[in-house]
């Protein structure tokens, strides 16, 4: 998951990107079993990246590991 935000004063892009990431994280963790298709969803890490080009942009990539409980050849079928 990568949360991206561009600076639009008075809001800082870091604040906006953080709010996006918080919402995405909450949605993922609302059902960590993914309706029975996974054993778990685990957050691995998160990094901040701020770029100053024509406008200031913040990117927050967050990596998650999903341990599936599905068949190897069909992710829609429980294993």
C-alpha positions in Angstrom: 0.0 0.0 0.0 1.4 3.4 -0.9 -0.3 6.6 0.4 0.5 9.6 -1.8 -0.3 13.2 -1.1 0.6 16.5 -2.7 1.1 19.8 -0.7 -2.1 21.9 -0.9 -1.7 24.8 1.6 -2.4 25.0 4.5 -2.3 21.1 4.8 1.1 19.4 4.8 1.5 16.4 2.5 2.9 14.3 5.3 -0.3 14.8 7.3 -2.6 14.0 4.4 -0.6 10.9 3.4 -0.6 9.7 7.0 -4.4 10.0 7.1 -4.7 8.0 3.9 -2.4 5.3 5.3 -4.3 5.2 8.6 -7.6 4.6 6.7 -6.1 1.9 4.5 -4.6 0.2 7.5 -7.9 0.3 9.3 -9.7 -1.2 6.3 -7.1 -4.0 6.0 -7.2 -4.8 9.7 -11.0 -4.7 10.0 -11.0 -8.3 8.7 -7.5 -9.7 9.0 -8.8 -13.1 7.9 -10.1 -11.6 4.7 -13.4 -13.3 5.0 -11.9 -16.6 5.7 -9.4 -16.5 2.8 -6.3 -15.7 4.9 -4.8 -16.8 8.2 -3.5 -13.3 8.9 -2.6 -9.9 7.6 0.6 -8.6 9.2 2.2 -5.2 8.8 5.9 -5.6 8.0 7.2 -2.0 7.7 6.5 1.5 6.8 8.7 4.3 5.4 8.3 8.0 4.8 9.5 9.6 1.6 9.2 13.3 0.9 10.1 14.7 -2.5 10.5 18.4 -3.3 9.9 18.9 -7.0 7.4 21.3 -8.7 5.4 20.7 -5.6 6.1 18.9 -2.3 4.8 15.3 -2.3 4.8 12.7 0.4 4.7 9.0 -0.1 4.3 6.5 2.6 4.8 2.9 1.4 3.6 0.3 3.9 4.3 -3.4 3.3 2.0 -6.1 4.5 2.3 -9.9 4.5 -0.8 -12.0 3.9 -0.8 -15.6 4.9 -3.4 -17.2 2.7 -5.7 -20.1 3.5 -6.5 -20.8 -0.1 -5.6 -23.3 -2.7 -2.4 -22.5 -4.6 -4.0 -22.4 -8.0 -7.2 -20.5 -7.0 -7.2 -17.7 -4.4 -11.0 -17.7 -4.3 -11.1 -21.3 -3.0 -10.5 -22.0 0.7 -7.9 -24.7 1.3 
